Amino acid sequence: EIPVQLHDGEPAIVDRQKVPQCSGPWRIADRESLSFQLSSRAESRDEYDVVLEDATCARIYRQGSHWYLRGVYE
């Protein structure tokens, strides 16, 4: 889990770094819940690509009220 602060609904600060560029969100169905598509329990998450002030490019996602780092681009 990572700390994320929003501005106008988009990530503005990720792990204490400003976000000068952000793309998304993309609504992604949770693979584990695909077998429960017809169930109201199926979950999805919103994913964003962010560029941090130190030039790190990362994919982050929000699931419920929690934020996570999915990966870092090289």
mmCIF file of the N, C-alpha and C atoms, coordinates in Angstrom:
data_MODEL
# 
_entry.id   MODEL 
# 
loop_
_atom_site.group_PDB 
_atom_site.id 
_atom_site.type_symbol 
_atom_site.label_atom_id 
_atom_site.label_alt_id 
_atom_site.label_comp_id 
_atom_site.label_asym_id 
_atom_site.label_entity_id 
_atom_site.label_seq_id 
_atom_site.pdbx_PDB_ins_code 
_atom_site.Cartn_x 
_atom_site.Cartn_y 
_atom_site.Cartn_z 
_atom_site.occupancy 
_atom_site.B_iso_or_equiv 
_atom_site.pdbx_formal_charge 
_atom_site.auth_seq_id 
_atom_site.auth_comp_id 
_atom_site.auth_asym_id 
_atom_site.auth_atom_id 
_atom_site.pdbx_PDB_model_num 
ATOM 1   N N  . GLU A 1 1  ? 0.850   -1.181  0.000   1.00 0.00 ? 1  GLU A N  1 
ATOM 2   C CA . GLU A 1 1  ? 0.000   0.000   0.000   1.00 0.00 ? 1  GLU A CA 1 
ATOM 3   C C  . GLU A 1 1  ? 0.893   1.240   0.000   1.00 0.00 ? 1  GLU A C  1 
ATOM 4   N N  . ILE A 1 2  ? 0.482   2.254   -0.784  1.00 0.00 ? 2  ILE A N  1 
ATOM 5   C CA . ILE A 1 2  ? 1.253   3.491   -0.866  1.00 0.00 ? 2  ILE A CA 1 
ATOM 6   C C  . ILE A 1 2  ? 0.354   4.687   -0.562  1.00 0.00 ? 2  ILE A C  1 
ATOM 7   N N  . PRO A 1 3  ? 0.926   5.759   -0.014  1.00 0.00 ? 3  PRO A N  1 
ATOM 8   C CA . PRO A 1 3  ? 0.130   6.955   0.252   1.00 0.00 ? 3  PRO A CA 1 
ATOM 9   C C  . PRO A 1 3  ? -0.056  7.779   -1.027  1.00 0.00 ? 3  PRO A C  1 
ATOM 10  N N  . VAL A 1 4  ? -1.300  8.163   -1.303  1.00 0.00 ? 4  VAL A N  1 
ATOM 11  C CA . VAL A 1 4  ? -1.629  8.970   -2.477  1.00 0.00 ? 4  VAL A CA 1 
ATOM 12  C C  . VAL A 1 4  ? -2.555  10.096  -2.040  1.00 0.00 ? 4  VAL A C  1 
ATOM 13  N N  . GLN A 1 5  ? -2.241  11.309  -2.486  1.00 0.00 ? 5  GLN A N  1 
ATOM 14  C CA . GLN A 1 5  ? -3.117  12.458  -2.265  1.00 0.00 ? 5  GLN A CA 1 
ATOM 15  C C  . GLN A 1 5  ? -3.695  12.867  -3.611  1.00 0.00 ? 5  GLN A C  1 
ATOM 16  N N  . LEU A 1 6  ? -4.985  13.162  -3.631  1.00 0.00 ? 6  LEU A N  1 
ATOM 17  C CA . LEU A 1 6  ? -5.680  13.515  -4.863  1.00 0.00 ? 6  LEU A CA 1 
ATOM 18  C C  . LEU A 1 6  ? -5.890  15.018  -4.975  1.00 0.00 ? 6  LEU A C  1 
ATOM 19  N N  . HIS A 1 7  ? -5.954  15.485  -6.220  1.00 0.00 ? 7  HIS A N  1 
ATOM 20  C CA . HIS A 1 7  ? -6.365  16.852  -6.531  1.00 0.00 ? 7  HIS A CA 1 
ATOM 21  C C  . HIS A 1 7  ? -7.310  16.746  -7.720  1.00 0.00 ? 7  HIS A C  1 
ATOM 22  N N  . ASP A 1 8  ? -8.531  17.233  -7.560  1.00 0.00 ? 8  ASP A N  1 
ATOM 23  C CA . ASP A 1 8  ? -9.559  17.112  -8.602  1.00 0.00 ? 8  ASP A CA 1 
ATOM 24  C C  . ASP A 1 8  ? -9.755  15.663  -9.044  1.00 0.00 ? 8  ASP A C  1 
ATOM 25  N N  . GLY A 1 9  ? -9.655  14.730  -8.100  1.00 0.00 ? 9  GLY A N  1 
ATOM 26  C CA . GLY A 1 9  ? -9.920  13.330  -8.379  1.00 0.00 ? 9  GLY A CA 1 
ATOM 27  C C  . GLY A 1 9  ? -8.773  12.543  -8.987  1.00 0.00 ? 9  GLY A C  1 
ATOM 28  N N  . GLU A 1 10 ? -7.623  13.190  -9.222  1.00 0.00 ? 10 GLU A N  1 
ATOM 29  C CA . GLU A 1 10 ? -6.472  12.502  -9.805  1.00 0.00 ? 10 GLU A CA 1 
ATOM 30  C C  . GLU A 1 10 ? -5.298  12.513  -8.839  1.00 0.00 ? 10 GLU A C  1 
ATOM 31  N N  . PRO A 1 11 ? -4.409  11.516  -8.940  1.00 0.00 ? 11 PRO A N  1 
ATOM 32  C CA . PRO A 1 11 ? -3.229  11.498  -8.071  1.00 0.00 ? 11 PRO A CA 1 
ATOM 33  C C  . PRO A 1 11 ? -2.381  12.763  -8.267  1.00 0.00 ? 11 PRO A C  1 
ATOM 34  N N  . ALA A 1 12 ? -2.091  13.459  -7.186  1.00 0.00 ? 12 ALA A N  1 
ATOM 35  C CA . ALA A 1 12 ? -1.270  14.674  -7.226  1.00 0.00 ? 12 ALA A CA 1 
ATOM 36  C C  . ALA A 1 12 ? 0.040   14.478  -6.479  1.00 0.00 ? 12 ALA A C  1 
ATOM 37  N N  . ILE A 1 13 ? 0.011   13.638  -5.447  1.00 0.00 ? 13 ILE A N  1 
ATOM 38  C CA . ILE A 1 13 ? 1.209   13.305  -4.682  1.00 0.00 ? 13 ILE A CA 1 
ATOM 39  C C  . ILE A 1 13 ? 1.184   11.802  -4.429  1.00 0.00 ? 13 ILE A C  1 
ATOM 40  N N  . VAL A 1 14 ? 2.280   11.136  -4.792  1.00 0.00 ? 14 VAL A N  1 
ATOM 41  C CA . VAL A 1 14 ? 2.409   9.690   -4.604  1.00 0.00 ? 14 VAL A CA 1 
ATOM 42  C C  . VAL A 1 14 ? 3.673   9.445   -3.800  1.00 0.00 ? 14 VAL A C  1 
ATOM 43  N N  . ASP A 1 15 ? 3.512   8.836   -2.657  1.00 0.00 ? 15 ASP A N  1 
ATOM 44  C CA . ASP A 1 15 ? 4.652   8.511   -1.798  1.00 0.00 ? 15 ASP A CA 1 
ATOM 45  C C  . ASP A 1 15 ? 5.541   9.738   -1.581  1.00 0.00 ? 15 ASP A C  1 
ATOM 46  N N  . ARG A 1 16 ? 4.916   10.864  -1.264  1.00 0.00 ? 16 ARG A N  1 
ATOM 47  C CA . ARG A 1 16 ? 5.557   12.148  -0.940  1.00 0.00 ? 16 ARG A CA 1 
ATOM 48  C C  . ARG A 1 16 ? 6.218   12.835  -2.134  1.00 0.00 ? 16 ARG A C  1 
ATOM 49  N N  . GLN A 1 17 ? 5.936   12.379  -3.359  1.00 0.00 ? 17 GLN A N  1 
ATOM 50  C CA . GLN A 1 17 ? 6.474   13.035  -4.549  1.00 0.00 ? 17 GLN A CA 1 
ATOM 51  C C  . GLN A 1 17 ? 5.332   13.621  -5.376  1.00 0.00 ? 17 GLN A C  1 
ATOM 52  N N  . LYS A 1 18 ? 5.544   14.838  -5.898  1.00 0.00 ? 18 LYS A N  1 
ATOM 53  C CA . LYS A 1 18 ? 4.550   15.455  -6.769  1.00 0.00 ? 18 LYS A CA 1 
ATOM 54  C C  . LYS A 1 18 ? 4.435   14.670  -8.066  1.00 0.00 ? 18 LYS A C  1 
ATOM 55  N N  . VAL A 1 19 ? 3.247   14.746  -8.659  1.00 0.00 ? 19 VAL A N  1 
ATOM 56  C CA . VAL A 1 19 ? 2.950   14.054  -9.913  1.00 0.00 ? 19 VAL A CA 1 
ATOM 57  C C  . VAL A 1 19 ? 2.718   15.109  -10.998 1.00 0.00 ? 19 VAL A C  1 
ATOM 58  N N  . PRO A 1 20 ? 3.755   15.439  -11.794 1.00 0.00 ? 20 PRO A N  1 
ATOM 59  C CA . PRO A 1 20 ? 3.565   16.429  -12.845 1.00 0.00 ? 20 PRO A CA 1 
ATOM 60  C C  . PRO A 1 20 ? 2.774   15.909  -14.044 1.00 0.00 ? 20 PRO A C  1 
ATOM 61  N N  . GLN A 1 21 ? 2.727   14.577  -14.244 1.00 0.00 ? 21 GLN A N  1 
ATOM 62  C CA . GLN A 1 21 ? 1.974   13.981  -15.347 1.00 0.00 ? 21 GLN A CA 1 
ATOM 63  C C  . GLN A 1 21 ? 1.226   12.756  -14.860 1.00 0.00 ? 21 GLN A C  1 
ATOM 64  N N  . CYS A 1 22 ? -0.024  12.651  -15.332 1.00 0.00 ? 22 CYS A N  1 
ATOM 65  C CA . CYS A 1 22 ? -0.866  11.523  -14.939 1.00 0.00 ? 22 CYS A CA 1 
ATOM 66  C C  . CYS A 1 22 ? -1.769  11.162  -16.109 1.00 0.00 ? 22 CYS A C  1 
ATOM 67  N N  . SER A 1 23 ? -1.901  9.871   -16.400 1.00 0.00 ? 23 SER A N  1 
ATOM 68  C CA . SER A 1 23 ? -2.826  9.375   -17.419 1.00 0.00 ? 23 SER A CA 1 
ATOM 69  C C  . SER A 1 23 ? -3.736  8.343   -16.777 1.00 0.00 ? 23 SER A C  1 
ATOM 70  N N  . GLY A 1 24 ? -4.974  8.337   -17.212 1.00 0.00 ? 24 GLY A N  1 
ATOM 71  C CA . GLY A 1 24 ? -5.938  7.398   -16.657 1.00 0.00 ? 24 GLY A CA 1 
ATOM 72  C C  . GLY A 1 24 ? -7.123  8.156   -16.097 1.00 0.00 ? 24 GLY A C  1 
ATOM 73  N N  . PRO A 1 25 ? -8.006  7.503   -15.455 1.00 0.00 ? 25 PRO A N  1 
ATOM 74  C CA . PRO A 1 25 ? -7.941  6.110   -15.006 1.00 0.00 ? 25 PRO A CA 1 
ATOM 75  C C  . PRO A 1 25 ? -8.422  5.135   -16.082 1.00 0.00 ? 25 PRO A C  1 
ATOM 76  N N  . TRP A 1 26 ? -7.963  3.922   -15.942 1.00 0.00 ? 26 TRP A N  1 
ATOM 77  C CA . TRP A 1 26 ? -8.469  2.810   -16.721 1.00 0.00 ? 26 TRP A CA 1 
ATOM 78  C C  . TRP A 1 26 ? -9.105  1.848   -15.732 1.00 0.00 ? 26 TRP A C  1 
ATOM 79  N N  . ARG A 1 27 ? -10.360 1.510   -15.990 1.00 0.00 ? 27 ARG A N  1 
ATOM 80  C CA . ARG A 1 27 ? -11.084 0.580   -15.117 1.00 0.00 ? 27 ARG A CA 1 
ATOM 81  C C  . ARG A 1 27 ? -10.705 -0.841  -15.520 1.00 0.00 ? 27 ARG A C  1 
ATOM 82  N N  . ILE A 1 28 ? -10.121 -1.587  -14.602 1.00 0.00 ? 28 ILE A N  1 
ATOM 83  C CA . ILE A 1 28 ? -9.630  -2.940  -14.858 1.00 0.00 ? 28 ILE A CA 1 
ATOM 84  C C  . ILE A 1 28 ? -10.389 -3.911  -13.961 1.00 0.00 ? 28 ILE A C  1 
ATOM 85  N N  . ALA A 1 29 ? -10.918 -4.972  -14.566 1.00 0.00 ? 29 ALA A N  1 
ATOM 86  C CA . ALA A 1 29 ? -11.585 -6.003  -13.769 1.00 0.00 ? 29 ALA A CA 1 
ATOM 87  C C  . ALA A 1 29 ? -10.530 -6.844  -13.075 1.00 0.00 ? 29 ALA A C  1 
ATOM 88  N N  . ASP A 1 30 ? -10.736 -7.122  -11.816 1.00 0.00 ? 30 ASP A N  1 
ATOM 89  C CA . ASP A 1 30 ? -9.820  -7.968  -11.051 1.00 0.00 ? 30 ASP A CA 1 
ATOM 90  C C  . ASP A 1 30 ? -9.908  -9.386  -11.600 1.00 0.00 ? 30 ASP A C  1 
ATOM 91  N N  . ARG A 1 31 ? -8.771  -9.932  -12.034 1.00 0.00 ? 31 ARG A N  1 
ATOM 92  C CA . ARG A 1 31 ? -8.755  -11.272 -12.640 1.00 0.00 ? 31 ARG A CA 1 
ATOM 93  C C  . ARG A 1 31 ? -9.359  -12.329 -11.727 1.00 0.00 ? 31 ARG A C  1 
ATOM 94  N N  . GLU A 1 32 ? -9.115  -12.213 -10.446 1.00 0.00 ? 32 GLU A N  1 
ATOM 95  C CA . GLU A 1 32 ? -9.642  -13.217 -9.525  1.00 0.00 ? 32 GLU A CA 1 
ATOM 96  C C  . GLU A 1 32 ? -11.158 -13.163 -9.439  1.00 0.00 ? 32 GLU A C  1 
ATOM 97  N N  . SER A 1 33 ? -11.737 -12.014 -9.763  1.00 0.00 ? 33 SER A N  1 
ATOM 98  C CA . SER A 1 33 ? -13.188 -11.903 -9.642  1.00 0.00 ? 33 SER A CA 1 
ATOM 99  C C  . SER A 1 33 ? -13.892 -12.171 -10.963 1.00 0.00 ? 33 SER A C  1 
ATOM 100 N N  . LEU A 1 34 ? -13.141 -12.441 -12.055 1.00 0.00 ? 34 LEU A N  1 
ATOM 101 C CA . LEU A 1 34 ? -13.782 -12.672 -13.342 1.00 0.00 ? 34 LEU A CA 1 
ATOM 102 C C  . LEU A 1 34 ? -14.752 -13.842 -13.297 1.00 0.00 ? 34 LEU A C  1 
ATOM 103 N N  . SER A 1 35 ? -14.460 -14.847 -12.499 1.00 0.00 ? 35 SER A N  1 
ATOM 104 C CA . SER A 1 35 ? -15.370 -15.982 -12.405 1.00 0.00 ? 35 SER A CA 1 
ATOM 105 C C  . SER A 1 35 ? -16.656 -15.607 -11.678 1.00 0.00 ? 35 SER A C  1 
ATOM 106 N N  . PHE A 1 36 ? -16.647 -14.442 -11.053 1.00 0.00 ? 36 PHE A N  1 
ATOM 107 C CA . PHE A 1 36 ? -17.838 -13.975 -10.338 1.00 0.00 ? 36 PHE A CA 1 
ATOM 108 C C  . PHE A 1 36 ? -18.464 -12.783 -11.050 1.00 0.00 ? 36 PHE A C  1 
ATOM 109 N N  . GLN A 1 37 ? -18.269 -12.690 -12.385 1.00 0.00 ? 37 GLN A N  1 
ATOM 110 C CA . GLN A 1 37 ? -18.756 -11.540 -13.144 1.00 0.00 ? 37 GLN A CA 1 
ATOM 111 C C  . GLN A 1 37 ? -20.228 -11.256 -12.896 1.00 0.00 ? 37 GLN A C  1 
ATOM 112 N N  . LEU A 1 38 ? -20.997 -12.295 -12.806 1.00 0.00 ? 38 LEU A N  1 
ATOM 113 C CA . LEU A 1 38 ? -22.433 -12.114 -12.662 1.00 0.00 ? 38 LEU A CA 1 
ATOM 114 C C  . LEU A 1 38 ? -22.819 -11.786 -11.233 1.00 0.00 ? 38 LEU A C  1 
ATOM 115 N N  . SER A 1 39 ? -21.878 -11.900 -10.344 1.00 0.00 ? 39 SER A N  1 
ATOM 116 C CA . SER A 1 39 ? -22.127 -11.612 -8.940  1.00 0.00 ? 39 SER A CA 1 
ATOM 117 C C  . SER A 1 39 ? -21.911 -10.133 -8.663  1.00 0.00 ? 39 SER A C  1 
ATOM 118 N N  . SER A 1 40 ? -22.626 -9.600  -7.707  1.00 0.00 ? 40 SER A N  1 
ATOM 119 C CA . SER A 1 40 ? -22.428 -8.205  -7.312  1.00 0.00 ? 40 SER A CA 1 
ATOM 120 C C  . SER A 1 40 ? -21.111 -8.036  -6.570  1.00 0.00 ? 40 SER A C  1 
ATOM 121 N N  . ARG A 1 41 ? -20.428 -9.150  -6.278  1.00 0.00 ? 41 ARG A N  1 
ATOM 122 C CA . ARG A 1 41 ? -19.164 -9.088  -5.541  1.00 0.00 ? 41 ARG A CA 1 
ATOM 123 C C  . ARG A 1 41 ? -17.954 -8.893  -6.453  1.00 0.00 ? 41 ARG A C  1 
ATOM 124 N N  . ALA A 1 42 ? -18.171 -8.879  -7.765  1.00 0.00 ? 42 ALA A N  1 
ATOM 125 C CA . ALA A 1 42 ? -17.052 -8.672  -8.685  1.00 0.00 ? 42 ALA A CA 1 
ATOM 126 C C  . ALA A 1 42 ? -16.428 -7.314  -8.404  1.00 0.00 ? 42 ALA A C  1 
ATOM 127 N N  . GLU A 1 43 ? -15.091 -7.278  -8.366  1.00 0.00 ? 43 GLU A N  1 
ATOM 128 C CA . GLU A 1 43 ? -14.384 -6.043  -8.049  1.00 0.00 ? 43 GLU A CA 1 
ATOM 129 C C  . GLU A 1 43 ? -13.630 -5.541  -9.269  1.00 0.00 ? 43 GLU A C  1 
ATOM 130 N N  . SER A 1 44 ? -13.410 -4.251  -9.295  1.00 0.00 ? 44 SER A N  1 
ATOM 131 C CA . SER A 1 44 ? -12.577 -3.660  -10.329 1.00 0.00 ? 44 SER A CA 1 
ATOM 132 C C  . SER A 1 44 ? -11.674 -2.644  -9.654  1.00 0.00 ? 44 SER A C  1 
ATOM 133 N N  . ARG A 1 45 ? -10.693 -2.170  -10.409 1.00 0.00 ? 45 ARG A N  1 
ATOM 134 C CA . ARG A 1 45 ? -9.793  -1.168  -9.858  1.00 0.00 ? 45 ARG A CA 1 
ATOM 135 C C  . ARG A 1 45 ? -9.520  -0.120  -10.924 1.00 0.00 ? 45 ARG A C  1 
ATOM 136 N N  . ASP A 1 46 ? -9.141  1.059   -10.492 1.00 0.00 ? 46 ASP A N  1 
ATOM 137 C CA . ASP A 1 46 ? -8.766  2.141   -11.387 1.00 0.00 ? 46 ASP A CA 1 
ATOM 138 C C  . ASP A 1 46 ? -7.251  2.235   -11.419 1.00 0.00 ? 46 ASP A C  1 
ATOM 139 N N  . GLU A 1 47 ? -6.672  2.145   -12.633 1.00 0.00 ? 47 GLU A N  1 
ATOM 140 C CA . GLU A 1 47 ? -5.221  2.211   -12.774 1.00 0.00 ? 47 GLU A CA 1 
ATOM 141 C C  . GLU A 1 47 ? -4.818  3.524   -13.434 1.00 0.00 ? 47 GLU A C  1 
ATOM 142 N N  . TYR A 1 48 ? -3.668  4.041   -13.015 1.00 0.00 ? 48 TYR A N  1 
ATOM 143 C CA . TYR A 1 48 ? -3.114  5.289   -13.539 1.00 0.00 ? 48 TYR A CA 1 
ATOM 144 C C  . TYR A 1 48 ? -1.642  5.088   -13.854 1.00 0.00 ? 48 TYR A C  1 
ATOM 145 N N  . ASP A 1 49 ? -1.176  5.739   -14.918 1.00 0.00 ? 49 ASP A N  1 
ATOM 146 C CA . ASP A 1 49 ? 0.255   5.879   -15.160 1.00 0.00 ? 49 ASP A CA 1 
ATOM 147 C C  . ASP A 1 49 ? 0.639   7.257   -14.664 1.00 0.00 ? 49 ASP A C  1 
ATOM 148 N N  . VAL A 1 50 ? 1.664   7.326   -13.832 1.00 0.00 ? 50 VAL A N  1 
ATOM 149 C CA . VAL A 1 50 ? 2.100   8.601   -13.267 1.00 0.00 ? 50 VAL A CA 1 
ATOM 150 C C  . VAL A 1 50 ? 3.593   8.789   -13.501 1.00 0.00 ? 50 VAL A C  1 
ATOM 151 N N  . VAL A 1 51 ? 3.972   10.043  -13.714 1.00 0.00 ? 51 VAL A N  1 
ATOM 152 C CA . VAL A 1 51 ? 5.377   10.423  -13.740 1.00 0.00 ? 51 VAL A CA 1 
ATOM 153 C C  . VAL A 1 51 ? 5.608   11.221  -12.469 1.00 0.00 ? 51 VAL A C  1 
ATOM 154 N N  . LEU A 1 52 ? 6.561   10.782  -11.662 1.00 0.00 ? 52 LEU A N  1 
ATOM 155 C CA . LEU A 1 52 ? 6.857   11.454  -10.402 1.00 0.00 ? 52 LEU A CA 1 
ATOM 156 C C  . LEU A 1 52 ? 7.918   12.528  -10.622 1.00 0.00 ? 52 LEU A C  1 
ATOM 157 N N  . GLU A 1 53 ? 8.072   13.412  -9.644  1.00 0.00 ? 53 GLU A N  1 
ATOM 158 C CA . GLU A 1 53 ? 9.009   14.522  -9.804  1.00 0.00 ? 53 GLU A CA 1 
ATOM 159 C C  . GLU A 1 53 ? 10.457  14.080  -9.973  1.00 0.00 ? 53 GLU A C  1 
ATOM 160 N N  . ASP A 1 54 ? 10.802  12.854  -9.570  1.00 0.00 ? 54 ASP A N  1 
ATOM 161 C CA . ASP A 1 54 ? 12.172  12.358  -9.791  1.00 0.00 ? 54 ASP A CA 1 
ATOM 162 C C  . ASP A 1 54 ? 12.301  11.624  -11.134 1.00 0.00 ? 54 ASP A C  1 
ATOM 163 N N  . ALA A 1 55 ? 11.283  11.752  -12.001 1.00 0.00 ? 55 ALA A N  1 
ATOM 164 C CA . ALA A 1 55 ? 11.220  11.176  -13.350 1.00 0.00 ? 55 ALA A CA 1 
ATOM 165 C C  . ALA A 1 55 ? 10.887  9.686   -13.365 1.00 0.00 ? 55 ALA A C  1 
ATOM 166 N N  . THR A 1 56 ? 10.554  9.093   -12.235 1.00 0.00 ? 56 THR A N  1 
ATOM 167 C CA . THR A 1 56 ? 10.092  7.708   -12.198 1.00 0.00 ? 56 THR A CA 1 
ATOM 168 C C  . THR A 1 56 ? 8.724   7.625   -12.867 1.00 0.00 ? 56 THR A C  1 
ATOM 169 N N  . CYS A 1 57 ? 8.553   6.637   -13.761 1.00 0.00 ? 57 CYS A N  1 
ATOM 170 C CA . CYS A 1 57 ? 7.258   6.372   -14.395 1.00 0.00 ? 57 CYS A CA 1 
ATOM 171 C C  . CYS A 1 57 ? 6.697   5.102   -13.763 1.00 0.00 ? 57 CYS A C  1 
ATOM 172 N N  . ALA A 1 58 ? 5.493   5.186   -13.240 1.00 0.00 ? 58 ALA A N  1 
ATOM 173 C CA . ALA A 1 58 ? 4.937   4.059   -12.499 1.00 0.00 ? 58 ALA A CA 1 
ATOM 174 C C  . ALA A 1 58 ? 3.471   3.850   -12.841 1.00 0.00 ? 58 ALA A C  1 
ATOM 175 N N  . ARG A 1 59 ? 3.016   2.627   -12.624 1.00 0.00 ? 59 ARG A N  1 
ATOM 176 C CA . ARG A 1 59 ? 1.596   2.298   -12.712 1.00 0.00 ? 59 ARG A CA 1 
ATOM 177 C C  . ARG A 1 59 ? 1.113   2.095   -11.287 1.00 0.00 ? 59 ARG A C  1 
ATOM 178 N N  . ILE A 1 60 ? 0.099   2.858   -10.896 1.00 0.00 ? 60 ILE A N  1 
ATOM 179 C CA . ILE A 1 60 ? -0.499  2.718   -9.576  1.00 0.00 ? 60 ILE A CA 1 
ATOM 180 C C  . ILE A 1 60 ? -1.972  2.390   -9.755  1.00 0.00 ? 60 ILE A C  1 
ATOM 181 N N  . TYR A 1 61 ? -2.570  1.841   -8.725  1.00 0.00 ? 61 TYR A N  1 
ATOM 182 C CA . TYR A 1 61 ? -4.001  1.577   -8.819  1.00 0.00 ? 61 TYR A CA 1 
ATOM 183 C C  . TYR A 1 61 ? -4.683  1.760   -7.478  1.00 0.00 ? 61 TYR A C  1 
ATOM 184 N N  . ARG A 1 62 ? -5.970  2.080   -7.589  1.00 0.00 ? 62 ARG A N  1 
ATOM 185 C CA . ARG A 1 62 ? -6.822  2.244   -6.412  1.00 0.00 ? 62 ARG A CA 1 
ATOM 186 C C  . ARG A 1 62 ? -7.835  1.117   -6.419  1.00 0.00 ? 62 ARG A C  1 
ATOM 187 N N  . GLN A 1 63 ? -7.911  0.439   -5.303  1.00 0.00 ? 63 GLN A N  1 
ATOM 188 C CA . GLN A 1 63 ? -8.933  -0.583  -5.124  1.00 0.00 ? 63 GLN A CA 1 
ATOM 189 C C  . GLN A 1 63 ? -9.632  -0.252  -3.823  1.00 0.00 ? 63 GLN A C  1 
ATOM 190 N N  . GLY A 1 64 ? -10.892 0.114   -3.938  1.00 0.00 ? 64 GLY A N  1 
ATOM 191 C CA . GLY A 1 64 ? -11.606 0.611   -2.766  1.00 0.00 ? 64 GLY A CA 1 
ATOM 192 C C  . GLY A 1 64 ? -11.004 1.933   -2.354  1.00 0.00 ? 64 GLY A C  1 
ATOM 193 N N  . SER A 1 65 ? -10.636 2.059   -1.105  1.00 0.00 ? 65 SER A N  1 
ATOM 194 C CA . SER A 1 65 ? -10.030 3.304   -0.616  1.00 0.00 ? 65 SER A CA 1 
ATOM 195 C C  . SER A 1 65 ? -8.514  3.189   -0.483  1.00 0.00 ? 65 SER A C  1 
ATOM 196 N N  . HIS A 1 66 ? -7.933  2.093   -0.980  1.00 0.00 ? 66 HIS A N  1 
ATOM 197 C CA . HIS A 1 66 ? -6.494  1.852   -0.845  1.00 0.00 ? 66 HIS A CA 1 
ATOM 198 C C  . HIS A 1 66 ? -5.786  2.000   -2.190  1.00 0.00 ? 66 HIS A C  1 
ATOM 199 N N  . TRP A 1 67 ? -4.541  2.475   -2.133  1.00 0.00 ? 67 TRP A N  1 
ATOM 200 C CA . TRP A 1 67 ? -3.701  2.652   -3.317  1.00 0.00 ? 67 TRP A CA 1 
ATOM 201 C C  . TRP A 1 67 ? -2.507  1.710   -3.253  1.00 0.00 ? 67 TRP A C  1 
ATOM 202 N N  . TYR A 1 68 ? -2.111  1.192   -4.445  1.00 0.00 ? 68 TYR A N  1 
ATOM 203 C CA . TYR A 1 68 ? -1.006  0.244   -4.532  1.00 0.00 ? 68 TYR A CA 1 
ATOM 204 C C  . TYR A 1 68 ? -0.131  0.565   -5.743  1.00 0.00 ? 68 TYR A C  1 
ATOM 205 N N  . LEU A 1 69 ? 1.144   0.202   -5.651  1.00 0.00 ? 69 LEU A N  1 
ATOM 206 C CA . LEU A 1 69 ? 2.070   0.304   -6.770  1.00 0.00 ? 69 LEU A CA 1 
ATOM 207 C C  . LEU A 1 69 ? 2.019   -1.005  -7.538  1.00 0.00 ? 69 LEU A C  1 
ATOM 208 N N  . ARG A 1 70 ? 1.680   -0.925  -8.809  1.00 0.00 ? 70 ARG A N  1 
ATOM 209 C CA . ARG A 1 70 ? 1.643   -2.140  -9.627  1.00 0.00 ? 70 ARG A CA 1 
ATOM 210 C C  . ARG A 1 70 ? 3.002   -2.410  -10.261 1.00 0.00 ? 70 ARG A C  1 
ATOM 211 N N  . GLY A 1 71 ? 3.716   -1.349  -10.642 1.00 0.00 ? 71 GLY A N  1 
ATOM 212 C CA . GLY A 1 71 ? 5.028   -1.549  -11.242 1.00 0.00 ? 71 GLY A CA 1 
ATOM 213 C C  . GLY A 1 71 ? 5.654   -0.232  -11.655 1.00 0.00 ? 71 GLY A C  1 
ATOM 214 N N  . VAL A 1 72 ? 6.937   -0.320  -12.043 1.00 0.00 ? 72 VAL A N  1 
ATOM 215 C CA . VAL A 1 72 ? 7.695   0.849   -12.479 1.00 0.00 ? 72 VAL A CA 1 
ATOM 216 C C  . VAL A 1 72 ? 8.196   0.574   -13.889 1.00 0.00 ? 72 VAL A C  1 
ATOM 217 N N  . TYR A 1 73 ? 8.045   1.555   -14.780 1.00 0.00 ? 73 TYR A N  1 
ATOM 218 C CA . TYR A 1 73 ? 8.546   1.433   -16.148 1.00 0.00 ? 73 TYR A CA 1 
ATOM 219 C C  . TYR A 1 73 ? 10.034  1.745   -16.169 1.00 0.00 ? 73 TYR A C  1 
ATOM 220 N N  . GLU A 1 74 ? 10.759  1.061   -17.040 1.00 0.00 ? 74 GLU A N  1 
ATOM 221 C CA . GLU A 1 74 ? 12.199  1.331   -17.179 1.00 0.00 ? 74 GLU A CA 1 
ATOM 222 C C  . GLU A 1 74 ? 12.457  2.266   -18.328 1.00 0.00 ? 74 GLU A C  1 
# 
